[in-house]
């Protein structure tokens, strides 16, 4: 239990910096912002949050929001009941501070090593020329959805919008999403933003990419989450990225590759010089 508490608290200390960002919820006068949530999501998914399916992103984001609310409520109660003055709390806090010092020093040290790595512009251009297939912006669609548990209810909603087109269809879809969708995107009118093939679950992906802009799915699309009604708002064709667009990405990639090699050598040197004794 102590180990779990320390890990959770450390995550809050690292990620809980007060930032001026869009407020999501206010708990007893304290704001949980979009950046608070994004920070936890980035840390928890090791920077791979954007590669998750959009539905999974929405589900995970909502779980994090509820988790942060719970933590604030617990902290408020802990303050009121005097837990922060207890011996156990103070001992745990000092242990946490010692651990955090080591982790923070390692983080700053690694960042300094990374910042010191330099990439020749010629290397960047050479990589771009030799790897053209990597720099194609995939086809994307902008979709909305209404998620329901009941297939018959989904069919009824589709039927009610069958004769609508253009802006009337879009407005009605947004209204229905806000009223009836059980997805986290409901308050945004079911808006999922732009996504490329493979980012959504297979059944949703296949249906959405087969549809035309300005139309809704003619039947409910089943997934493990329930039954979806899809509306396609826009489509962007695949296109080749120019060098100016790609060069920053290439530089970061080459820099990371060099950084890994440098770190391997540096750590090997540090271990060679250190006195390390395994007790078990």
N, C-alpha and C positions, 0 to 999 in steps of 0.2 A: 504493500500500500504506500509506504514512504517513497519507494522508487517511482511509482506512478505519479504521485503528487508532485515530486520534484520535476519530472519530465514535463508535466502539464504546465506547471508554473513557469518553467524556463521558456516554453513556447510562447506563453503570454508576454513574458518580459522582452523577448526578442521581437515578437510581432506586434505587441500592443502599443507601439508608439502613437501618440496622439497626432493625427494628421488632419489638415484642413481638407476634407473631402465631403462628398455628398452623403448626408446622413441617411441611414437606412431605418434605424429604430432608436428610440430614446428610452432608456431604462432608468427609472428613478432619477431623471434629470441628466443622466450621462448618455452621450451619443455613441452609437456603434456606426461607423462610417463604411462606405464602400471600400475604402483603402484598407481598413482594418480586416474586412472579410477577404479581400484579394490577397493580402499579405499571408494570411493563414492558408488560403488555397494554394498559393504558390509554394509555400514551405511544405505543405502536406503532400503535394503531388510532385515535388522536386522539379518544379518549373514546367511540368508537362500538362498543366490544366487545360490549355488551349487545344491540345490534341485529343481531348476526350470528346465523345459524342455530345451534342448540344443538350440533349435530354439529361445526360449524366451530369453535365456541368450545372444545370439548373437544380437538379436534385441535391448535388453535393453542396452547392452554394446555400441552399435553404437549411441543410443540416448544420453548416458552419454558423449561420446566423442564429439558429436556435441554441447551438452550443455556447456561443458568446453571451447570449441572453442569460442562459443558465449560470455561467461563470460569474457574471455581474451580480446576479441575485445571491449567489453563494457568498461572494465577497462582501456584499452589503450586510448579510446576516452575520458573517464572521466578525465584521467590525462592531456591530451592535452588541454581540454577545461577548466581546472582549477576547476573542481567540488570538488576535494579533499581539496581545500582551502575554500570551501563554509561553511557558518554557519550551514546549514542543515546537511551536511555531517559530520561535527565535532560533532554535537549533537548526530546524529545516532551512530557514532563511539564510543562515550563515553558510550551510553546506551548499546551498544553491548559488550564493555569491561566489564562493571559491570555484565551483564548477564553471560558472558563467565567465569568470575572469580568464580561465584557460581557453574556453571556446571562443570568446571574443578576440583574444590575442591571436588565436589561430586563424580566425576569419580575416582580421585586418592584415596579418602577415601574408596570407595567401593572396589577398587583393593587391598588396604591394608587389608581390612577385608577378602577378598577372599584368598589372599596369606597366611593368618594366619591359614586357615583351614587345618588340617592334616588328612590323611586317613591311617589307619592301613593296611599294606599289606595283612593281613588275611582277611579283609573285601573285598578286591579286588578279591582274589582267591575264596572266598565263592560266590561272585556274579557271577563270571565266571562259576563256577560249577552248580549253580542253574538256570542259564539262557542260556543254550546252543544254543537255536534257534536264539538268538540275534547276534550270532557271526558266521554267514555264509555270506561269500562274494558272492553276487548274480552273476549269469551269466551276462557277459558283452559282447557287441560287439563294434568293432571299425568300424565306417561307414563314408562314404562321401556322399554328395548329391548335385544334381544340382536342383535348384529351378527356375521354370518358371511360368509365368502367363498364357501362351497359351498351351493348351493340345496337339494340333497338333504339335507344335514345339517340345514338350517333346517326342512325339511318333517318330518324325523324328530323334532325337538325339539317342534314343534307337536303332532304326533300323540301324543307321550308325555304331553302335558298336557291333551289334549282332554277327558278325563272329570273333570278337577279344577275346582272352583269356590271362590269365597270366599277365605278366608285360606290354604287349602291351595294354591290356584292361585298366589296372590301369593308365598308362601314358596318354592314350587318354581321359579317364574319367577326370583326373586332368586338362588336357588342356581345355576340353569342359567346365568344371566348372569355370575356370578362365575367359574364354571368354564369357560365356552365362548365368551363374547363377546370379540371382538377390538377393541371400542371402548374409548376411555379411561374411559368410565363403568362398565366391568365391575366394578371394585373397589367400586363403590357399588350393586351389584346392578342395573346398567343404568339408574339413576335419572337422568332428564333434567330433573327439576323441572317447574315450570309454564311453558307457552309459549302464545302466541296464534297465530292463523292467519298463515301467511306466514313464520314464523321458521325453519321447517324446509324441507328440499328438498321439491319439489312432490309427489312420489310418497308420501313419508312423511307430509307434511301432510294430503293428501287421505284417506289410509287412517286416520290417527289420529283425525281429527275426525269420521269416519263411524262410529266404534266406540262401544260403550256402556261405562260404568264397570264395572270388574271383569272385563273380557273380554280375550282375546288375539286377535291377527289370525289369521284362519283359513287364511292362506297367506303365504309370505314376500313382503315388500315390497322390490322392487329399487330401489337408488339407485346413484349413482356410487361409493359406499363399499362396497357389497356387498349382502347380503340381510338385511333386518331382520325380527325378530319383535317385535311391539309389545304392550305391556300398558297398559291405561288405568286409572290409580289413582284419579283424581278429575277433576271438571269444575266450573268456575266460570262461571256465566252472565254475560253482558255486563251492566254496570250503569252508571248515570250517576253521576259523581263529584260530591259536594257541594262547595260553595264553600270550606269550611274545608280540604278535602283538596286542592283545586286551587290555592288562592291562592299558596302558596309557589312552585309551578311557574310560575304566571303572572308573579309578581314577578320571578323570575329571567329569564324571557323578555323582559319589558319592559325590565328593567335591561340586559340584553345588547344589545337594540336601541338603547337610548340610549347605551350605552357605545361601540358601533360608530360612531355619529354623532359623538360627542364626540372619539373617537380620530381620525377622518378629518379633523376640523377642526384638532385639535391638531397632527397630523403635517404638515398643509398649512402651518400657521404655522411649525413648526420647520424645515421644508424651505426656506421662504421666507427665513428669517433666516440659514440656514446657507450656507456656501460649499462647494458640491459641484462637483468637477471630474472629468469622465469622461476617463480617459486613452486609452480605445479606443472 
